[in-house]
Structures are given as C-alpha cells and as structure tokens.
C-alpha cells in the first residue's frame, strides 16, 4: 500500500468518526428543539447556544483536519500510528462537548481536554514530519500554542460567572462564559491559520515555546554570482570569450589556469570581493527567510578573505550580526543548522546525511538541503535522486522559485 493510499484510508476512517459524532449529537440533544413554547426556549437558551457552539467546533475541526492531512499525509513511521490514534480520539472526544452542554463549566473543561490533546497530537506530528516545512519554513505544528488555549479554557471555566446571574436575574454569567469560549475557539483557529499566522509563530518563538529553524547559506553560487564576475576579468587577461555555462566543473580550465585557482587568486583582492554582484533575485526570499528562521552563512572561502566577505554581506544583504562560519577545515556536514542552501552537491549530500546526535533525533531535528542549480552541478543530479525522492534535498532552478515557495 502506497503512502497516499494509506493516508487516504486513515483519513476516511477519522472523517467517518466526525459523522458519527455529529449524528450522535443531533440524536441525544433533539429534545432541545422539540418543545414549542417560547418560555421553554428562553429557559434553555444557553444550552441551545452551547450546543450550536459545539456543532460549530466539530464542523470547523473537521474542515481543518481534512486540510492538515492533505498537507501532512500519514507516512509509514511508528509515529504515524500514534498520530492516527490521537486523531481518532480527538474526533470521538467531541462527543463530550455535545453531552456537556447543560453545564457551562463542564463544557469548558471538555474544551480544555480537547485542546490539550491537540498539543500532544502536535508533538506526534513533529516527530513524524519534523518541526517545519522545508520549502515554506512554516511550522508543521505548534504544540504549545494549543496548550496555551487549553489553559485559557480552564481559566474561563473556573471564573465566578455566577456573580452576573445575581445581578441580572438571567443566566448572564453562563452566556458570558459561552461567549468567552467561542472567542477562544475562533481566535485559536484564526491565529493559527489566518493572516496573523506568522506573527503568532514569531511570538511563540520569542517566548521559547516554538523551535526556530536555522538556515545556513553558502556564499559563492548562492549569494554571490561569482562566475561571471571572475570571467569578466579573466577573459580580457587570457584573450578568451568564456561564459558561465562553460564552467561545468570547478576545475574547468580557463586558458592555462583552473577556475578554482583563478577565483582563489582574485578573492585575495579586497576590491574584487567588494565589487562582486549578488545572485539575481536573492534579496527578497532571504528577507522572508529571516522572518521565519535564524540565518547563518557557511562558506569555504579562504580565511584571509573572511573580513572582506563579511563586509560584502553587510553591504549587499544587511547581514549585521549574522553568524559567519568558515567551513574550510570542518566541511559543511558539521554546520549546526536545519537547512543548507548550497550549489555543491557534495556539500549538500554530506550535510543531510551527517550522523546526528541522539538528542537531535529525540527533538526531531532533521536536516534538509536546497540545491541551487548551476552549470557545474546539473549533470550530477542523478547522484542525489534518492534523497530528492525522500524530500531531504529540494532542487531549485533559481532564487525566484524559492521565493514562490515562501509566498
């Protein structure tokens, strides 16, 4: 059975549970709609309204469950079973909402339990899919967000709402509590899935309640368009007419000199480094990345060029305070980051396949790579096909494609 078929079967079962819960709710609470007298409806206004809110919660949860399974399908890991069981339990737990509509406090406590189950479910999603989507850098789940709302519903349930009843002679306290529950339900969905989603995630990260991914960026071929810059100087010197497409290997001969030797010689000149152009279309997506992740630079340029390179990064990308890691000796595999954007297939491969610490496995810290296509790596893509199929490495033709993912 394929992953898609398995995911479809699991989701159909959970959606069937939603149908059962709705049918059970209508069956058990039909009496609230059967009495013809207005006085009866007035006395039972709060239970009726609470029942409507419970149906609203079930319907909205059904919709968002369907969306979540589409974006994060059930896989074939041990955590998939736990996530599936939690989805089933959550769907069944909505029965408790319907059965508790006669007690506004019990209704709130059931909501708190459901949202706490969202929290546990969130951790199972993280263990199955990782903390973030490698393309969008948006979180796959925000467990502590749901935990905060669970606490909110407990607090609302135990506030002294009965004081308002004595003032009004009507069930005003219960009605206000129901309004507070509804506000919490609406806010939790809007803040998680609405236009304020990124602000919510940012706030959680500042409070240390959500992991922040770290993205490492290579310089040459990713941030700096160094090949045309080198050839613009080398062609007149060596009486050549080479273009970027001619550099299919780093040791391609440029006249009587290998390209790698040529660029190392030029990089020792501060003016050459300072005048190097940035990659076309890189600035926009990098600014978006900085709102969603910690950024660091990982480059294997010679140590003596580091000061000039950092100055270039500040000038072109306003990378003040951004960590610069020289990987000349350590290699890219040792870079402490969740994602590496590089143009070198060997760097990408060693990074995503590097042996991780047990603690990283426990925290679901997976490593991903984005390979930026260049003439010198296009013919080698077959070497990483299995990693591409496993979604460990993503291939981008240019920065504009990355920008479309982040939109």
Secondary structure as the mmCIF struct_conf table of DSSP 4:
data_model
#
loop_
_struct_conf.conf_type_id
_struct_conf.id
_struct_conf.beg_label_comp_id
_struct_conf.beg_label_asym_id
_struct_conf.beg_label_seq_id
_struct_conf.end_label_comp_id
_struct_conf.end_label_asym_id
_struct_conf.end_label_seq_id
HELX_RH_AL_P HELX_RH_AL_P1 UNK A 3 UNK A 28
TURN_TY1_P TURN_TY1_P1 UNK A 29 UNK A 30
HELX_RH_AL_P HELX_RH_AL_P2 UNK A 31 UNK A 34
HELX_RH_AL_P HELX_RH_AL_P3 UNK A 38 UNK A 43
TURN_TY1_P TURN_TY1_P2 UNK A 44 UNK A 44
HELX_RH_AL_P HELX_RH_AL_P4 UNK A 45 UNK A 71
BEND BEND1 UNK A 72 UNK A 72
BEND BEND2 UNK A 76 UNK A 77
HELX_RH_AL_P HELX_RH_AL_P5 UNK A 78 UNK A 99
TURN_TY1_P TURN_TY1_P3 UNK A 100 UNK A 102
HELX_RH_AL_P HELX_RH_AL_P6 UNK A 104 UNK A 129
BEND BEND3 UNK A 131 UNK A 131
STRN STRN1 UNK A 132 UNK A 132
TURN_TY1_P TURN_TY1_P4 UNK A 134 UNK A 136
STRN STRN2 UNK A 139 UNK A 139
BEND BEND4 UNK A 140 UNK A 140
HELX_RH_AL_P HELX_RH_AL_P7 UNK A 143 UNK A 158
BEND BEND5 UNK A 159 UNK A 159
TURN_TY1_P TURN_TY1_P5 UNK A 161 UNK A 161
HELX_RH_AL_P HELX_RH_AL_P8 UNK A 162 UNK A 168
BEND BEND6 UNK A 169 UNK A 170
TURN_TY1_P TURN_TY1_P6 UNK A 171 UNK A 171
HELX_RH_AL_P HELX_RH_AL_P9 UNK A 172 UNK A 193
BEND BEND7 UNK A 194 UNK A 194
TURN_TY1_P TURN_TY1_P7 UNK A 195 UNK A 196
HELX_RH_AL_P HELX_RH_AL_P10 UNK A 197 UNK A 206
TURN_TY1_P TURN_TY1_P8 UNK A 207 UNK A 208
BEND BEND8 UNK A 209 UNK A 210
STRN STRN3 UNK A 213 UNK A 217
BEND BEND9 UNK A 219 UNK A 219
STRN STRN4 UNK A 220 UNK A 220
TURN_TY1_P TURN_TY1_P9 UNK A 221 UNK A 223
STRN STRN5 UNK A 224 UNK A 224
HELX_RH_AL_P HELX_RH_AL_P11 UNK A 226 UNK A 238
TURN_TY1_P TURN_TY1_P10 UNK A 239 UNK A 239
HELX_RH_3T_P HELX_RH_3T_P1 UNK A 244 UNK A 246
BEND BEND10 UNK A 249 UNK A 249
TURN_TY1_P TURN_TY1_P11 UNK A 250 UNK A 251
STRN STRN6 UNK A 253 UNK A 254
TURN_TY1_P TURN_TY1_P12 UNK A 255 UNK A 256
STRN STRN7 UNK A 257 UNK A 258
HELX_RH_AL_P HELX_RH_AL_P12 UNK A 259 UNK A 267
TURN_TY1_P TURN_TY1_P13 UNK A 268 UNK A 268
BEND BEND11 UNK A 269 UNK A 269
HELX_RH_AL_P HELX_RH_AL_P13 UNK A 270 UNK A 274
TURN_TY1_P TURN_TY1_P14 UNK A 275 UNK A 275
HELX_LH_PP_P HELX_LH_PP_P1 UNK A 276 UNK A 277
STRN STRN8 UNK A 278 UNK A 278
HELX_LH_PP_P HELX_LH_PP_P2 UNK A 279 UNK A 279
TURN_TY1_P TURN_TY1_P15 UNK A 280 UNK A 281
HELX_RH_AL_P HELX_RH_AL_P14 UNK A 282 UNK A 292
STRN STRN9 UNK A 293 UNK A 299
BEND BEND12 UNK A 301 UNK A 301
HELX_RH_3T_P HELX_RH_3T_P2 UNK A 303 UNK A 305
HELX_RH_AL_P HELX_RH_AL_P15 UNK A 306 UNK A 317
TURN_TY1_P TURN_TY1_P16 UNK A 320 UNK A 321
STRN STRN10 UNK A 323 UNK A 326
TURN_TY1_P TURN_TY1_P17 UNK A 328 UNK A 330
HELX_RH_3T_P HELX_RH_3T_P3 UNK A 332 UNK A 334
BEND BEND13 UNK A 338 UNK A 338
STRN STRN11 UNK A 339 UNK A 342
BEND BEND14 UNK A 343 UNK A 343
HELX_RH_AL_P HELX_RH_AL_P16 UNK A 345 UNK A 353
BEND BEND15 UNK A 354 UNK A 354
HELX_LH_PP_P HELX_LH_PP_P3 UNK A 355 UNK A 357
HELX_RH_AL_P HELX_RH_AL_P17 UNK A 358 UNK A 362
TURN_TY1_P TURN_TY1_P18 UNK A 363 UNK A 364
STRN STRN12 UNK A 368 UNK A 372
HELX_LH_PP_P HELX_LH_PP_P4 UNK A 373 UNK A 373
TURN_TY1_P TURN_TY1_P19 UNK A 375 UNK A 377
HELX_RH_3T_P HELX_RH_3T_P4 UNK A 378 UNK A 384
HELX_RH_AL_P HELX_RH_AL_P18 UNK A 385 UNK A 389
TURN_TY1_P TURN_TY1_P20 UNK A 390 UNK A 391
BEND BEND16 UNK A 392 UNK A 392
STRN STRN13 UNK A 393 UNK A 396
BEND BEND17 UNK A 397 UNK A 398
HELX_RH_AL_P HELX_RH_AL_P19 UNK A 399 UNK A 406
#
